[in-house]
Amino acid sequence: MVFAAPGWANDVPTSRGPVTGLPLPRYVSLKGHKGNVRRGPGFSNRIDWVFTRVGMPLRVTAEYGHWRRVEDQDGLGGWIFYTLISGVRTVVFTQPMTNWRDAPETDARLDAKSQEGVIARLFEARKDWIRVGAEGSEGWVRKTAVWGVDPDEVFS
């Protein structure tokens, strides 16, 4: 039996980071209010971006020592110090308005709606649906409405 943590696409990572042994690529989130993203892995490298949204989902694509190469939903990014990111999974809504359902079914009862740009915590991923939560609400949304989870990623 295989037990997989969130971030494992189809329970099988495509490759593993040389530092952590965790799958690459994988999703993480910005831990605080500010995260400097540098051109290379080191404090002496120029800051190219500053991420400023707590919980912002990021994709880790490489590791080097205490540094992780990350990108956002637009593919922008660079190297960030590992203490600035968290393993807590989040997603960002990419559709103008997304319906939250009380079950992973198109005809399930409507619980809430989210606007584009809202960040939500990711709890579970099924084939086409994910269970998310934000500001005290929880529900199911289509995977196609968010960025921060792979289309074939499944976990509970």
MDTraj code that builds the backbone (N, CA, C; nanometers):
import mdtraj as md
import numpy as np

residues = "MET VAL PHE ALA ALA PRO GLY TRP ALA ASN ASP VAL PRO THR SER ARG GLY PRO VAL THR GLY LEU PRO LEU PRO ARG TYR VAL SER LEU LYS GLY HIS LYS GLY ASN VAL ARG ARG GLY PRO GLY PHE SER ASN ARG ILE ASP TRP VAL PHE THR ARG VAL GLY MET PRO LEU ARG VAL THR ALA GLU TYR GLY HIS TRP ARG ARG VAL GLU ASP GLN ASP GLY LEU GLY GLY TRP ILE PHE TYR THR LEU ILE SER GLY VAL ARG THR VAL VAL PHE THR GLN PRO MET THR ASN TRP ARG ASP ALA PRO GLU THR ASP ALA ARG LEU ASP ALA LYS SER GLN GLU GLY VAL ILE ALA ARG LEU PHE GLU ALA ARG LYS ASP TRP ILE ARG VAL GLY ALA GLU GLY SER GLU GLY TRP VAL ARG LYS THR ALA VAL TRP GLY VAL ASP PRO ASP GLU VAL PHE SER".split()
xyz = np.array([
    [0.0852, -0.1174, 0.0000],
    [0.0000, 0.0000, 0.0000],
    [0.0895, 0.1234, 0.0000],
    [0.0520, 0.2243, -0.0792],
    [0.1282, 0.3481, -0.0884],
    [0.0477, 0.4598, -0.0261],
    [0.1085, 0.5337, 0.0660],
    [0.0461, 0.6515, 0.1242],
    [0.1156, 0.7718, 0.0654],
    [0.0388, 0.8666, 0.0144],
    [0.0975, 0.9834, -0.0504],
    [0.0513, 1.1110, 0.0175],
    [0.1433, 1.2047, 0.0258],
    [0.1118, 1.3361, 0.0814],
    [0.0673, 1.4280, -0.0303],
    [-0.0045, 1.5367, 0.0037],
    [-0.0417, 1.6348, -0.0986],
    [0.0814, 1.6802, -0.1749],
    [0.0666, 1.6924, -0.3053],
    [0.1796, 1.7325, -0.3876],
    [0.2322, 1.6174, -0.4708],
    [0.1815, 1.5010, -0.4466],
    [0.2248, 1.3838, -0.5216],
    [0.1240, 1.3580, -0.6317],
    [0.1570, 1.3893, -0.7538],
    [0.0669, 1.3661, -0.8669],
    [0.0529, 1.2168, -0.8901],
    [-0.0709, 1.1682, -0.8845],
    [-0.0999, 1.0254, -0.9047],
    [-0.0186, 0.9352, -0.8136],
    [0.0186, 0.9852, -0.6972],
    [0.0954, 0.9104, -0.5973],
    [0.2362, 0.8756, -0.6441],
    [0.2819, 0.9259, -0.7580],
    [0.4158, 0.8959, -0.8065],
    [0.4832, 1.0254, -0.8504],
    [0.5872, 1.0696, -0.7782],
    [0.6544, 1.1921, -0.8189],
    [0.7316, 1.1698, -0.9483],
    [0.7413, 1.2755, -1.0298],
    [0.8159, 1.2638, -1.1540],
    [0.9660, 1.2632, -1.1263],
    [1.0115, 1.3401, -1.0269],
    [1.1497, 1.3369, -0.9802],
    [1.1504, 1.3871, -0.8374],
    [1.2649, 1.3735, -0.7725],
    [1.2746, 1.4158, -0.6332],
    [1.3814, 1.5229, -0.6190],
    [1.3544, 1.6173, -0.5275],
    [1.4513, 1.7218, -0.5001],
    [1.5755, 1.6636, -0.4352],
    [1.6943, 1.7091, -0.4753],
    [1.8177, 1.6548, -0.4210],
    [1.8407, 1.6899, -0.2737],
    [1.7725, 1.7918, -0.2230],
    [1.7905, 1.8349, -0.0841],
    [1.6863, 1.7720, 0.0074],
    [1.5592, 1.7846, -0.0292],
    [1.4499, 1.7392, 0.0573],
    [1.4034, 1.5977, 0.0274],
    [1.4265, 1.5510, -0.0938],
    [1.3727, 1.4219, -0.1347],
    [1.2250, 1.4278, -0.1695],
    [1.1680, 1.5480, -0.1661],
    [1.0269, 1.5662, -0.2003],
    [1.0119, 1.5742, -0.3517],
    [0.8911, 1.5513, -0.4023],
    [0.8709, 1.5500, -0.5475],
    [0.8944, 1.6871, -0.6114],
    [0.9422, 1.6840, -0.7332],
    [0.9566, 1.8037, -0.8164],
    [0.8866, 1.7770, -0.9474],
    [0.8050, 1.8669, -0.9958],
    [0.7630, 1.9880, -0.9250],
    [0.6619, 1.9545, -0.8170],
    [0.6421, 2.0501, -0.7242],
    [0.5411, 2.0371, -0.6188],
    [0.4906, 2.1766, -0.5847],
    [0.3770, 2.1830, -0.5171],
    [0.3182, 2.3108, -0.4795],
    [0.3409, 2.3393, -0.3323],
    [0.3663, 2.4652, -0.3019],
    [0.3817, 2.5154, -0.1663],
    [0.3056, 2.6482, -0.1599],
    [0.3188, 2.7199, -0.0488],
    [0.2563, 2.8520, -0.0391],
    [0.3513, 2.9497, 0.0292],
    [0.3296, 3.0776, 0.0042],
    [0.4091, 3.1816, 0.0677],
    [0.3681, 3.1908, 0.2133],
    [0.4660, 3.1846, 0.3045],
    [0.4376, 3.1793, 0.4471],
    [0.3985, 3.3151, 0.5055],
    [0.4649, 3.4212, 0.4657],
    [0.4401, 3.5516, 0.5262],
    [0.3888, 3.6539, 0.4273],
    [0.4000, 3.7808, 0.4663],
    [0.3511, 3.8920, 0.3844],
    [0.4479, 3.9333, 0.2747],
    [0.5713, 3.8835, 0.2814],
    [0.6709, 3.9263, 0.1847],
    [0.7702, 3.8141, 0.1590],
    [0.7968, 3.7907, 0.0318],
    [0.8958, 3.6900, -0.0059],
    [0.9800, 3.7397, -0.1213],
    [1.1062, 3.7704, -0.0939],
    [1.1972, 3.8140, -0.2001],
    [1.2353, 3.6955, -0.2869],
    [1.2212, 3.7144, -0.4163],
    [1.2556, 3.6098, -0.5120],
    [1.3768, 3.6586, -0.5900],
    [1.4840, 3.5811, -0.5844],
    [1.6127, 3.6253, -0.6376],
    [1.6480, 3.5568, -0.7688],
    [1.7413, 3.6186, -0.8383],
    [1.7868, 3.5688, -0.9680],
    [1.8590, 3.4348, -0.9543],
    [1.9245, 3.4126, -0.8433],
    [1.9968, 3.2877, -0.8188],
    [1.9840, 3.2476, -0.6734],
    [2.0301, 3.1262, -0.6374],
    [2.0185, 3.0765, -0.5005],
    [2.1277, 3.1337, -0.4095],
    [2.1020, 3.2490, -0.3516],
    [2.1955, 3.3115, -0.2586],
    [2.1549, 3.4545, -0.2302],
    [2.1843, 3.5021, -0.1098],
    [2.1459, 3.6377, -0.0715],
    [2.2196, 3.7451, -0.1502],
    [2.3295, 3.7103, -0.2132],
    [2.4034, 3.8091, -0.2914],
    [2.3427, 3.8290, -0.4313],
    [2.2490, 3.7453, -0.4693],
    [2.1826, 3.7591, -0.5995],
    [2.0754, 3.8674, -0.5954],
    [2.0583, 3.9322, -0.7091],
    [1.9611, 4.0403, -0.7232],
    [1.8186, 3.9918, -0.6984],
    [1.7362, 4.0757, -0.6348],
    [1.5945, 4.0472, -0.6147],
    [1.5208, 4.0846, -0.7428],
    [1.4561, 3.9863, -0.8041],
    [1.3790, 4.0104, -0.9270],
    [1.2318, 4.0367, -0.8982],
    [1.1769, 3.9699, -0.7978],
    [1.0349, 3.9812, -0.7650],
    [1.0181, 3.9843, -0.6147],
    [0.9083, 4.0414, -0.5697],
    [0.8700, 4.0333, -0.4293],
    [0.7246, 3.9876, -0.4268],
    [0.7027, 3.8672, -0.3766],
    [0.5669, 3.8171, -0.3611],
    [0.5112, 3.8732, -0.2306],
    [0.3866, 3.9216, -0.2323],
    [0.3326, 3.9927, -0.1162],
    [0.1974, 3.9417, -0.0674],
    [0.1523, 3.8264, -0.1135],
    [0.0224, 3.7741, -0.0695],
    [0.0402, 3.6500, 0.0174],
    [0.0048, 3.6612, 0.1433],
    [0.0125, 3.5479, 0.2349],
    [-0.0670, 3.4319, 0.1770],
    [-0.0078, 3.3143, 0.1766],
    [-0.0768, 3.1954, 0.1282],
    [-0.0730, 3.1761, -0.0222],
    [-0.0080, 3.2666, -0.0929],
    [-0.0018, 3.2568, -0.2394],
    [0.0563, 3.1215, -0.2808],
    [-0.0148, 3.0474, -0.3675],
    [0.0405, 2.9192, -0.4119],
    [0.1597, 2.9405, -0.5051],
    [0.2601, 2.8573, -0.4884],
    [0.3808, 2.8605, -0.5706],
    [0.4168, 2.7177, -0.6087],
    [0.4805, 2.7016, -0.7240],
    [0.5274, 2.5704, -0.7680],
    [0.6790, 2.5656, -0.7528],
    [0.7278, 2.4687, -0.6765],
    [0.8718, 2.4483, -0.6609],
    [0.9194, 2.3631, -0.7782],
    [1.0204, 2.4138, -0.8503],
    [1.0707, 2.3420, -0.9677],
    [1.2143, 2.2940, -0.9506],
    [1.2856, 2.3450, -0.8478],
    [1.4247, 2.3027, -0.8243],
    [1.4634, 2.3341, -0.6808],
    [1.5701, 2.2693, -0.6351],
    [1.6243, 2.2909, -0.5012],
    [1.7754, 2.3060, -0.5101],
    [1.8295, 2.3930, -0.4235],
    [1.9746, 2.4072, -0.4121],
    [2.0037, 2.4550, -0.2710],
    [2.0582, 2.3680, -0.1883],
    [2.0826, 2.4031, -0.0483],
    [1.9526, 2.4451, 0.0192],
    [1.9541, 2.5636, 0.0815],
    [1.8354, 2.6151, 0.1493],
    [1.7464, 2.6976, 0.0565],
    [1.7680, 2.6885, -0.0721],
    [1.6942, 2.7684, -0.1701],
    [1.6027, 2.6810, -0.2548],
    [1.4856, 2.7376, -0.2895],
    [1.3908, 2.6680, -0.3762],
    [1.3577, 2.7597, -0.4937],
    [1.3666, 2.7049, -0.6139],
    [1.3239, 2.7811, -0.7311],
    [1.1738, 2.7641, -0.7430],
    [1.1016, 2.8771, -0.7448],
    [0.9558, 2.8750, -0.7470],
    [0.9032, 2.9586, -0.8630],
    [0.7788, 2.9316, -0.8976],
    [0.7095, 3.0143, -0.9973],
    [0.5652, 3.0299, -0.9535],
    [0.5060, 3.1428, -0.9944],
    [0.3659, 3.1679, -0.9628],
    [0.2779, 3.1242, -1.0795],
    [0.1493, 3.1556, -1.0739],
    [0.0557, 3.1115, -1.1776],
    [0.0872, 3.1684, -1.3148],
    [0.1627, 3.2781, -1.3204],
    [0.2002, 3.3386, -1.4481],
    [0.3363, 3.2909, -1.4969],
    [0.3990, 3.2003, -1.4214],
    [0.5306, 3.1499, -1.4581],
    [0.6439, 3.2409, -1.4141],
    [0.6122, 3.3435, -1.3353],
    [0.7142, 3.4363, -1.2855],
    [0.7724, 3.3830, -1.1565],
    [0.8999, 3.4057, -1.1359],
    [0.9599, 3.3608, -1.0120],
    [1.1098, 3.3600, -1.0177],
    [1.1668, 3.2780, -0.9353],
    [1.3114, 3.2671, -0.9206],
    [1.3406, 3.1885, -0.7946],
    [1.4467, 3.2246, -0.7245],
    [1.4916, 3.1514, -0.6069],
    [1.4464, 3.2205, -0.4794],
    [1.3893, 3.1428, -0.3867],
    [1.3400, 3.1947, -0.2601],
    [1.3982, 3.1114, -0.1461],
    [1.4296, 3.1761, -0.0336],
    [1.4847, 3.1049, 0.0819],
    [1.3771, 3.0151, 0.1415],
    [1.4147, 2.8950, 0.1803],
    [1.3175, 2.7927, 0.2192],
    [1.2286, 2.8317, 0.3367],
    [1.2745, 2.9179, 0.4270],
    [1.1922, 2.9552, 0.5427],
    [1.0753, 3.0454, 0.5050],
    [1.0728, 3.0969, 0.3832],
    [0.9658, 3.1867, 0.3403],
    [0.8473, 3.1129, 0.2779],
    [0.8603, 2.9806, 0.2646],
    [0.7513, 2.9024, 0.2064],
    [0.7039, 2.7961, 0.3043],
    [0.5826, 2.7503, 0.2820],
    [0.5187, 2.6516, 0.3678],
    [0.4670, 2.5362, 0.2837],
    [0.4609, 2.4196, 0.3431],
    [0.4034, 2.3036, 0.2762],
    [0.2521, 2.3048, 0.2739],
    [0.1898, 2.4042, 0.3372],
    [0.0440, 2.4162, 0.3362],
    [-0.0009, 2.4425, 0.1927],
    [-0.0943, 2.3626, 0.1458],
    [-0.1413, 2.3744, 0.0071],
    [-0.2520, 2.4778, -0.0046],
    [-0.2381, 2.5635, -0.1037],
    [-0.3394, 2.6636, -0.1355],
    [-0.3591, 2.6658, -0.2863],
    [-0.4676, 2.7308, -0.3286],
    [-0.4948, 2.7525, -0.4706],
    [-0.5408, 2.8965, -0.4872],
    [-0.5292, 2.9472, -0.6090],
    [-0.5818, 3.0800, -0.6405],
    [-0.6853, 3.0632, -0.7512],
    [-0.7988, 3.1291, -0.7355],
    [-0.9062, 3.1188, -0.8342],
    [-0.8693, 3.1981, -0.9588],
    [-0.8900, 3.1380, -1.0750],
    [-0.8506, 3.1982, -1.2024],
    [-0.9699, 3.2368, -1.2893],
    [-1.0900, 3.2040, -1.2458],
    [-1.2122, 3.2362, -1.3203],
    [-1.2765, 3.3612, -1.2604],
    [-1.3495, 3.4398, -1.3413],
    [-1.4148, 3.5603, -1.2891],
    [-1.5064, 3.5313, -1.1694],
    [-1.5806, 3.4198, -1.1729],
    [-1.6675, 3.3814, -1.0624],
    [-1.6778, 3.2294, -1.0607],
    [-1.6535, 3.1694, -0.9439],
    [-1.6547, 3.0238, -0.9308],
    [-1.7546, 2.9820, -0.8242],
    [-1.8378, 2.8850, -0.8574],
    [-1.9353, 2.8302, -0.7627],
    [-1.8706, 2.7263, -0.6735],
    [-1.9002, 2.7351, -0.5442],
    [-1.8601, 2.6335, -0.4471],
    [-1.9818, 2.5449, -0.4236],
    [-1.9633, 2.4139, -0.4306],
    [-2.0724, 2.3179, -0.4124],
    [-2.0532, 2.2418, -0.2812],
    [-2.1618, 2.1847, -0.2287],
    [-2.1500, 2.1092, -0.1039],
    [-2.1088, 1.9635, -0.1275],
    [-2.0933, 1.9260, -0.2527],
    [-2.0458, 1.7928, -0.2900],
    [-1.9765, 1.8053, -0.4261],
    [-1.8888, 1.7115, -0.4592],
    [-1.8170, 1.7201, -0.5867],
    [-1.9017, 1.6768, -0.7063],
    [-2.0106, 1.7496, -0.7281],
    [-2.1039, 1.7206, -0.8370],
    [-2.1578, 1.8525, -0.8916],
    [-2.1753, 1.8592, -1.0212],
    [-2.2228, 1.9810, -1.0865],
    [-2.3602, 2.0250, -1.0374],
    [-2.4473, 1.9302, -1.0031],
    [-2.5823, 1.9659, -0.9591],
    [-2.5963, 1.9725, -0.8067],
    [-2.4851, 1.9643, -0.7336],
    [-2.4901, 1.9747, -0.5874],
    [-2.5292, 2.1172, -0.5471],
    [-2.5757, 2.1302, -0.4246],
    [-2.6216, 2.2602, -0.3734],
    [-2.5091, 2.3627, -0.3763],
    [-2.5415, 2.4846, -0.4173],
    [-2.4462, 2.5953, -0.4216],
    [-2.4264, 2.6498, -0.2805],
    [-2.3013, 2.6529, -0.2342],
    [-2.2707, 2.7008, -0.0995],
    [-2.2167, 2.8433, -0.0982],
    [-2.1329, 2.8765, -0.1960],
    [-2.0688, 3.0079, -0.1987],
    [-2.0152, 3.0324, -0.3386],
    [-1.9574, 3.1516, -0.3571],
    [-1.8924, 3.1859, -0.4832],
    [-1.7631, 3.2584, -0.4519],
    [-1.6642, 3.2437, -0.5408],
    [-1.5371, 3.3142, -0.5259],
    [-1.5045, 3.3911, -0.6517],
    [-1.4445, 3.5068, -0.6329],
    [-1.3983, 3.5873, -0.7447],
    [-1.2567, 3.5479, -0.7829],
    [-1.2170, 3.5855, -0.9017],
    [-1.0811, 3.5642, -0.9495],
    [-0.9821, 3.6299, -0.8532],
    [-0.8734, 3.5593, -0.8239],
    [-0.7692, 3.6128, -0.7367],
    [-0.7803, 3.5723, -0.5917],
    [-0.8941, 3.5162, -0.5507],
    [-0.9109, 3.4714, -0.4125],
    [-0.8202, 3.3505, -0.3891],
    [-0.7557, 3.3484, -0.2726],
    [-0.6702, 3.2361, -0.2335],
    [-0.7464, 3.1517, -0.1324],
    [-0.7450, 3.0203, -0.1523],
    [-0.8150, 2.9283, -0.0621],
    [-0.7217, 2.8141, -0.0234],
    [-0.7462, 2.7565, 0.0912],
    [-0.6718, 2.6402, 0.1385],
    [-0.7210, 2.5179, 0.0629],
    [-0.6296, 2.4314, 0.0238],
    [-0.6630, 2.3086, -0.0494],
    [-0.6595, 2.1912, 0.0473],
    [-0.7721, 2.1187, 0.0577],
    [-0.7813, 2.0067, 0.1514],
    [-0.7788, 1.8700, 0.0842],
    [-0.8382, 1.8617, -0.0341],
    [-0.8539, 1.7310, -0.0993],
    [-0.8643, 1.7514, -0.2493],
    [-0.8123, 1.6559, -0.3251],
    [-0.8216, 1.6631, -0.4711],
    [-0.8706, 1.5292, -0.5246],
    [-0.9729, 1.5365, -0.6069],
    [-1.0234, 1.4197, -0.6775],
    [-0.9965, 1.4394, -0.8259],
    [-1.0503, 1.3518, -0.9075],
    [-1.0209, 1.3569, -1.0511],
    [-1.0500, 1.4945, -1.1121],
    [-1.1688, 1.5476, -1.0906],
    [-1.2090, 1.6754, -1.1509],
    [-1.2409, 1.7843, -1.0498],
    [-1.2473, 1.7485, -0.9212],
    [-1.2912, 1.8411, -0.8168],
    [-1.1871, 1.8527, -0.7065],
    [-1.1894, 1.9676, -0.6370],
    [-1.1072, 1.9852, -0.5175],
    [-1.1935, 2.0408, -0.4058],
    [-1.1566, 2.0063, -0.2816],
    [-1.2249, 2.0617, -0.1640],
    [-1.1374, 2.1725, -0.1082],
    [-1.1944, 2.2914, -0.0945],
    [-1.1191, 2.4092, -0.0524],
    [-1.1903, 2.4790, 0.0630],
    [-1.1168, 2.5704, 0.1276],
    [-1.1741, 2.6500, 0.2340],
    [-1.1132, 2.7887, 0.2362],
    [-1.1961, 2.8882, 0.2707],
    [-1.1495, 3.0264, 0.2849],
    [-1.2485, 3.1036, 0.3713],
    [-1.1950, 3.1823, 0.4624],
    [-1.2763, 3.2711, 0.5470],
    [-1.3937, 3.1998, 0.6120],
    [-1.3700, 3.0809, 0.6649],
    [-1.4725, 3.0068, 0.7368],
    [-1.5665, 2.9246, 0.6508],
    [-1.5548, 2.9347, 0.5200],
    [-1.6379, 2.8551, 0.4301],
    [-1.5560, 2.7394, 0.3737],
    [-1.6272, 2.6347, 0.3373],
    [-1.5627, 2.5184, 0.2777],
    [-1.6546, 2.4634, 0.1698],
    [-1.5962, 2.4097, 0.0627],
    [-1.6781, 2.3521, -0.0425],
    [-1.5954, 2.2898, -0.1524],
    [-1.6640, 2.2425, -0.2549],
    [-1.6024, 2.1752, -0.3688],
    [-1.6087, 2.2648, -0.4921],
    [-1.4981, 2.2727, -0.5645],
    [-1.4932, 2.3490, -0.6897],
    [-1.4241, 2.2645, -0.7955],
    [-1.4477, 2.2982, -0.9206],
    [-1.3824, 2.2286, -1.0321],
    [-1.2350, 2.2651, -1.0334],
    [-1.1495, 2.1693, -1.0622],
    [-1.0051, 2.1939, -1.0715],
    [-0.9728, 2.2995, -1.1758],
    [-1.0518, 2.3052, -1.2805],
    [-1.0250, 2.3980, -1.3897],
    [-1.0439, 2.5442, -1.3495],
    [-1.1000, 2.5700, -1.2314],
    [-1.1269, 2.7069, -1.1861],
    [-1.0125, 2.7662, -1.1047],
    [-0.9063, 2.6869, -1.0814],
    [-0.7987, 2.7326, -0.9929],
    [-0.6613, 2.7007, -1.0500],
    [-0.5589, 2.7641, -0.9905],
    [-0.4191, 2.7286, -1.0158],
    [-0.3594, 2.6909, -0.8814],
    [-0.2818, 2.5828, -0.8798],
    [-0.2175, 2.5372, -0.7575],
    [-0.2365, 2.3891, -0.7325],
    [-0.2975, 2.3214, -0.8277],
    [-0.3156, 2.1764, -0.8225],
    [-0.3067, 2.1258, -0.9664],
    [-0.2366, 2.0158, -0.9851],
    [-0.2218, 1.9606, -1.1191],
    [-0.3497, 1.8899, -1.1626],
    [-0.3787, 1.8894, -1.2932],
    [-0.5015, 1.8269, -1.3430],
    [-0.5158, 1.6793, -1.3048],
    [-0.4045, 1.6067, -1.2968],
    [-0.4119, 1.4636, -1.2660],
    [-0.3803, 1.4335, -1.1194],
    [-0.3671, 1.5353, -1.0367],
    [-0.3331, 1.5171, -0.8957],
    [-0.4544, 1.4735, -0.8156],
    [-0.4365, 1.3693, -0.7340],
    [-0.5438, 1.3150, -0.6504],
    [-0.4864, 1.2855, -0.5132],
    [-0.5530, 1.3352, -0.4083],
    [-0.5143, 1.3027, -0.2706],
    [-0.6308, 1.3341, -0.1778],
    [-0.6257, 1.2754, -0.0583],
    [-0.7294, 1.3050, 0.0429],
    [-0.6657, 1.3214, 0.1780],
])
top = md.Topology()
chain = top.add_chain()
for i, resn in enumerate(residues, 1):
    res = top.add_residue(resn, chain, resSeq=i)
    for name in ("N", "CA", "C"):
        top.add_atom(name, md.element.get_by_symbol(name[0]), res)
traj = md.Trajectory(xyz[None], top)
